[in-house]
Amino acid sequence: MPKIEIGINNVDKIYHLIAYFTLSVTWLFSFYRKPTLKYVIVICCIFFGIIIEVLQQTLTTYRTGDYKDAIANTVGILLGFIIFNLILKKITVNSY
């Protein structure tokens, strides 16, 4: 029986976005009492995503790096940063 593939092109980009959203939000909430670190965390997460893509392309024969993955990673991180700030703002306003 022939295999029929029904799927969405580039659905893995959604997985990248979710994974890096989770990564950034986790780190941001881990250090929420040190607000000066939030920009460092975001920058480090972005560099991490880019480095992983470059290493996949250069060091492996079974994985490929993709700039679209790096963009999806960055979008996930920035979305996580925005959500983190909104939640933190709401918590801060409600605590007074």
VMD Tcl script that draws the C-alpha trace (Angstrom):
set ca {
  {0.00 0.00 0.00}
  {1.49 3.36 -0.94}
  {2.27 5.72 1.86}
  {0.32 8.95 1.63}
  {1.85 11.87 3.43}
  {-0.46 14.64 4.40}
  {1.31 17.43 6.15}
  {2.14 21.04 6.36}
  {5.37 22.27 4.86}
  {7.84 23.48 7.46}
  {5.74 22.34 10.43}
  {9.03 21.76 12.24}
  {9.37 25.55 12.44}
  {6.43 25.55 14.85}
  {8.29 22.99 16.98}
  {11.38 25.21 16.94}
  {9.30 28.21 17.97}
  {7.67 26.31 20.84}
  {10.97 24.85 22.05}
  {12.79 28.17 22.11}
  {9.75 29.94 23.59}
  {9.89 27.41 26.42}
  {13.66 27.77 26.77}
  {13.53 31.55 27.02}
  {10.52 31.72 29.36}
  {12.07 29.13 31.66}
  {15.33 31.05 31.91}
  {13.59 34.40 32.25}
  {11.41 33.20 35.12}
  {14.40 31.51 36.74}
  {16.12 34.89 37.01}
  {13.12 37.22 37.23}
  {14.49 38.84 40.40}
  {17.49 40.07 38.42}
  {15.88 42.27 35.75}
  {19.23 43.34 34.31}
  {19.84 39.76 33.18}
  {16.74 39.47 31.00}
  {18.43 41.01 27.96}
  {21.51 38.84 28.46}
  {19.28 35.77 28.61}
  {17.51 36.71 25.39}
  {20.77 37.38 23.56}
  {22.32 34.13 24.83}
  {19.28 32.13 23.74}
  {19.41 33.68 20.27}
  {23.13 32.92 19.95}
  {22.52 29.38 21.20}
  {19.89 28.80 18.49}
  {22.19 30.12 15.79}
  {25.20 28.15 17.01}
  {23.19 24.92 17.10}
  {22.12 25.43 13.49}
  {25.69 26.16 12.38}
  {27.01 23.10 14.24}
  {24.34 20.88 12.68}
  {25.45 22.01 9.25}
  {29.19 21.75 9.86}
  {29.71 18.85 12.28}
  {27.12 16.29 11.28}
  {26.36 14.36 8.14}
  {22.79 13.47 9.09}
  {21.49 16.92 10.11}
  {21.30 20.14 8.17}
  {21.34 23.68 9.42}
  {18.59 25.95 8.23}
  {18.36 29.70 8.53}
  {14.57 29.33 8.73}
  {15.05 27.26 11.89}
  {17.22 30.04 13.35}
  {14.50 32.56 12.51}
  {11.83 30.38 14.11}
  {14.05 30.00 17.18}
  {14.46 33.77 17.42}
  {10.74 34.40 16.98}
  {10.03 31.92 19.79}
  {12.54 33.67 22.04}
  {11.15 37.12 21.32}
  {7.60 35.90 21.84}
  {8.69 34.37 25.14}
  {10.29 37.68 26.12}
  {7.09 39.59 25.35}
  {4.89 37.13 27.25}
  {7.31 37.14 30.18}
  {7.21 40.94 30.38}
  {3.40 41.00 30.18}
  {3.07 38.42 32.96}
  {5.68 40.12 35.12}
  {3.98 43.48 34.63}
  {0.62 42.01 35.62}
  {2.11 40.34 38.71}
  {3.89 43.55 39.70}
  {0.75 45.70 39.27}
  {-1.39 43.26 41.24}
  {1.10 43.01 44.10}
  {0.70 46.68 45.07}
}
mol new
graphics top color blue
foreach p $ca { graphics top sphere $p radius 0.5 }
foreach p [lrange $ca 0 end-1] q [lrange $ca 1 end] { graphics top cylinder $p $q radius 0.2 }
display resetview
